[in-house]
């Protein structure tokens, strides 16, 4: 089934609202939604900013931030009344990363590719409509991106995000694409074309590409792989300033090395 058709069918269907599921705890979901609003680079956020990002009433967000503060997941700054992530959140993230053995396996392979390409090589996993860096290696500073572990990049326009979309099943991809369309309807035709091309590229070339699609001065390629252990697909990207990473170099020289890197990972990691 073509991707566009699958997306239209998904959008036309009327799934059972989440609130009707008696096992779904709405208050918990909203609290986690507030925590997810904090992104790499955000030092502090106020209730109004959180409400805008969550799409929830400010009064609801105020109750949630108070609760999360009492539990240690947020810290309120006395001078401004704004919030930053608390130590309880840090402990959750640290525990998660420490359990990902693949980071230790991937790190030397990623650093080798970064040294060869002079670019940034990143390992990422999906979180909603973003990919989050969980490991990062840098080449020469002139070409690398000023990002690190915990950084978020868009799912639909980055090479890494497109690689993830390329390997999941059609129904799941259609569901995610419907969310992307809802998020930015004006940009959707161009975004959809990029995703459809990425699915074909991953099957034919072994990688997905983003040449100025995410940021006009950034080029990158990525490949998704199965990490095993019950984890969802992840992706490794290689990218940086377009001025130092031309399309031909990435596809001719870097692509086969990136494919080999992910194949070595899949062969090394426990299933």
Order of alpha helices (4+ residues) and beta strands (2+ residues): alpha-alpha-alpha-alpha-beta-beta-alpha-alpha-beta-beta-beta-alpha-alpha-alpha-beta-beta-beta-alpha
